[in-house]
Amino acid sequence: MCVGIRAAIGLSLKGLILIEDSCCIEPIRRKGNSMQANFYDGAIVGQREEQQDDRTNLILENGYRLYVLADGMGGHNAGNVASKLVCSAFRDFFSNLTTIDDREQTLKTALNHANVVMQEKLTEQNELVGMGTTVIALLLHEPTGEYSFISVGDSPLYKHSNGKLQRINANHAFFEDLKKLVEAGEMTLEEANAHPDRHAITSAVMGKSIEKYDVQSGQFGEGELIVLASDGIQTLSEEEDGEIASVINENDGDPELAVKGLLQAVEKKGLSHQDNTTVIIVRSESENSMSRQKPQEQSTPSTPETPATQVELPSSRDKSDSLKQEPQKKKGTSKLLLGIAVVAAAAIILWFISPEFKSAIEGLLNHAE
């Protein structure tokens, strides 16, 4: 499977992504405690007829964790199909992966795989032609805090650090091209903001050559957050001190509270055309700080089968499984002590009521002397 995918990278005849090989990423070793990722996700439909966003996460070997978010497009049903297809393709690819030597190159290969899957689906069902999806895939190495991501389309990826928000991925939207015209003096900002195609995306996963993609790597510091979202979140201002940052700060960077707060803030705006909004927040924690937190339910890394109509149930993870085993160990020790006490009590009773038992014990003691 992987051999076929790697071979596809070099083929231009099938309209796949043409990607140059990148050099290996030199690990950046973190001093002190290793990192643990605490995360939460949620989604709302907004004022749309259906949910066309999708997301998934996967625990991998060797301390890796994968988070994927996709925002589908292509009309009724097709957008839903596209986003689910790409999320599933990323899961399948990484589920069959044995090693990760180069995070960025691995993400590129996974994107190619998703594009091939999309192409095959469109070949099977011609009525879906025209569908596509944005995608953000974040690959995080928990022990070192190193991460890489790949993104296509306009779905934003933010980093929140020291109370400030910063978008860290490229925005493949036509408005970015309009802003260049504004900077060149060929258009006013008012004209750009009013342009009918300003929200059109300039790159997407559609089963053909992907015009633009963004792949980068970075270091995750303790207490920092990475936010993956669909563009519905941009109902809120995304400046470093804007509404998104304010909601996160008000909730002390807690992933669950921040996700719920952001989705509620979007709904509170009451826009008549509010788009689907999906948010995944990943927080970096040291192992010590994670062990002090209250255990949370571990999420099942799966793709939702039904559209979300409200903030969904928790999808957070920590060391709850190992913590839950501790009481069982203590319970076993209590049973052992109880058994010893019972045997001792029985021996004392027999000493006083049974001459034969007393004589036998005295004989053993004399023999030992």
N, C-alpha and C positions, 0 to 999 in steps of 0.2 A: 504493500500500500504506500509506504513512505517513499519507496524507490520511484514509483509512478508519479508521485506528486513532485518530487525533486526534479525529475526529468521534464515535467511540464513547465518548469520555470524557464527553461531555455527555448521553448517553442513559441514562435511568433505567429504561426499559421492559424492557430486556434483562437487568437484574440485574447490570450491570457495576459496577465501582468508581466511585464518585462522588468526583472529585478536584477540589479548588480549584486554580486556577493559582497557582503560586508566583512570587515576583519573581526576576529574574535574579541569579545568584551573582556577586558582585564578585571577580575574581581576586585572590589574595594572592600577590604575587611573592616568590620566594625569592632571597635574595642568594647569590652564590657559584656553586659548581658545581651543575648540574642533577642531578636524581635518576634513578637506575635502580632498577627493582624486580627483586629476586632472589626466586624463589619455588619451593616444592616442595609436592607433595600426595600423599596416600596414603589407603587405606581398608582396613578389616577387616569381615568379616561378623559377627563375634561369635558368639553362640549362636543366631542366627536361621537360618531355612531358606534365605533368599536375601538378596541385597544390594538394598535399596530406596533407598539413597542414590545420588545422582549429582552430578557436578560437571563444570565445563568452564571454559575460559579462552580469551580471544580478544585478539589484538593488533589495535588499531584505528588509524585515521589520527590524525595530529596529536598523537602521543605518549600516546594513551589506551590503557589496558589494562583488560579486563573479567574479573572472576572471579565465578563463580556456583556455589552449592551448594544442593542440594535434598534433602529427606528425605521420601520418599513414604509414604503410608498408604492403607489401603483393602483390606487382605486380600491373599491370595496373588495375585501377578502385578500387581494393580491399582496397588499402591504403586510398583512398579518402572516401570510405564507412566507414572504421573503425574510422577515426578521427572525421567525422561528427556524427557518432553514439554515440561516447563517449561524445562529447561536448553536444549533445542533451540530453543524459541521465543525465548529471550533471545538466543541466538547468531544466529538468523535475523534478528531485529529489528536488532541492531547491525551485522550484516554488510551490511545494506541502507541503513545510515545514512550520510549524507554529511558532516554537520556536527553538532557538539554545542555548542549555545549556552548551555544551562542543564542542568547535570548532574542535579539533583534531578528536574526536570520530565521529562527524558529517561528516567530510571529509572521514573517513574510511568507514562509512556506504554508503556514496555517491559513493565511488569507487567500493564497492561491488555491488551496484545497477547497475553501468555502466558495470561491468563484467558480471552480469546476463543478461543484455540486449544484450551484445555481444554474449554470449552463445546461447541465443534464436535465434539471427539472423543467426548464423552459423548452427543451427539445421534446420532452414527453408531453407537456401541456402547453400548446401554442396559445391558448387563451390567456395565459399568464404573462405573455411577452409584454415588456414595459415595466414589470415590477422590479423593484430594487430595494436596497436598504443601506443606511449608514451603519457603521460599526466602530466600536471602541473595544479593544482587547488589551487588558492589563495583566502582565505576567510578573508576579511578585515573588521574590525569594525571601522568605520570612527570616531565616537565621541571620542574614547580612543586611536586610533592608534595601537591597538593590531591586530596581524594577525596570521594566521596559514596557512600552506600549506601542500599538499600531492603531491608527484611526483613519477612517475614510468618511467624508461627508461633513455635516455641520454639527454633529452631536458634540457638546463641549466636555472637556476633561479639565478639571481644576485641581490645583494644589492649595491647601489652606495651611498656613504656617504663621505662628505668632499673631493670630487674629486677622491676617490679611489673606485675601483670595487672589489667585492668579490663574488665568487660563494657560495651560501648558501645551495644548495641541493646536494644530492649524485648523482654521475654519474654512472649509471648502464650500463657501456660499458665494453667490454672485455679488452680494453686497460688499465683499472684500475687494472685488474688482472695481466696483463703483467708488469705493473709498480711494483707490489709487487715482481715479479720474479727478476726484475732489482735490487730492494732494497736488495733482498736476495743473490744477486751475481750469480744467475742462468741464467741470460740473460743480454746482453748489451742493453743500451738505443737505439742504432742504430738498433739492431735486433727487439726490441719492436716496434719501429717506422715503420719498414718495414714489420711487420707481416701482412699477408693477411686478418686476421680476427680482426684486431685491432678496427675496427669501428662497429663490431657486438654488439648488445645490449644484456644484460644478464637478462633483465626483461621487460615485456610489458603487456598491457591489451589485452588478446587474448581469453577471455571466459573460461579460465581454471585457475588453481592455480597460483597466482602471486608470483613469487619467491622472489622479493625484492620490497620494497616500502620505501619511506622516508617521515616521517611526523614530522614537527617541528612548533614551535611558536616563535614569537618575537615581538618587539616593533618598530613601525615606527616613526622615529623622523622627525620634520619639515624640509622640504627641501631635505629629502632623497628620493631616487628612488628605486623601485623594478622593475626589468626587467625580463619578461618571454620571452623565445625565443625557436625556434626550432634550431637544431644543425647546420643549415646552417649559423648561425651567427658566428660560430667558424672558418669561413674563416678569420675573424679578430682575432687578438690576445686578449686573455681574462685575461692577467695579471692585477694586480691592477692599473698599469700605462700604460696598453697596448692600442691597437687601439680602443677598445670599450669604454674604459674610456675616451680616448682623444676626441672622437666624442661627447660624452655626455658633457664633459667639455667645448668644443668649442661652444656648443649651450646652455651654461648656465643652463643645466639640464631641459630645456623646453621639455616636452614630445613629442610634435608634431615635433619640429625641430630635436630632437635627433633620433626619429624613422626614419624620412626621411633621416637624415644624415647617419645613420647606414646602411639602405638598399642601399643607393647610394654608400656607401663605399664598400659594398659587391659586388655590380655590377661592380664597378670600377676595382676590382681585375681581372675580366675577366677570371675566371676559366672555363675551358671547361666542367667540371663535376659539376658545382655549383648546390648545392641542393636547394630545396625550403627554403625560409627564412621568418619566421614570427616573429614579435617583438611586445610586449605589454609593454609599460612603464607607471607605476603608480607613481605619485609624491605626497608626503604628503605636505599639505598646511594648515595653520591655517585659520579659518573662516575670519579673518580680511584681510589676504593677498589675499584670494580668492575674497573677495568683491571688492578689488581694481583692480582686473584684468579685462580686456576687456571680455564681455560675449562671450561665444563660443556656437556653436550649440550642443545641447544634442544628444548623440548617441542613436540609436535604438539598444538595445541589441539583436542582431540576428546573426545567422550563415550564412555567405556568401553562396549564391547558386552557384556562378560561380567562377572558379579559377581566382586569381589575376594575372595580367600580368605586373603590375607596382605598384608603391606606391599608396595605396588606399586612398579614401577620409577620412576626419577626423572622429574619433570616440571618441571625448573628451567630458567631461561633467563638468559643473559648475552650478552656481545658475542663469543661464540665464533666466529661466522661471519666477522667482520672479522679476528679474530686469526689464523684459519686461512689467510687469504690472504697474510699477510706472508711466509712461507717461499717462496711461489711467486714473489713479486717478487724476492727475493734470488737465487733459482735462475736467473731470467732474466738478472740482472746478471752472474752467474758465467759463463753461456754467452757473453755478449758479450765479456767480458775474455779468455776462452779463445780466441775467434775472432781477436781482435786479436793475441794472442801467437803464434798459428799463422801469421798473415800476416807478422808481423815476422820470425819464424824463417825462413820461406821466402825472404823478401827477402835476408836475410843469406847464406843458402846460395847463392842465385843470384849474388850479388855476387862470390863467390870462384870459382865453377865456370863461370860464363857470361860470356865477354868481351863478347858483344853486349849483355847486360843491364847490365854495368858501364858500357859506353860510352854506353848510352841514359840511364842515371841521371846520368852526368857531364855529358851534353849538356843535360839538364833543369836541372841546378844552374847551369851556365854561363849558360843562357838567363835564369834567374831573377835572376842577378847583373847 
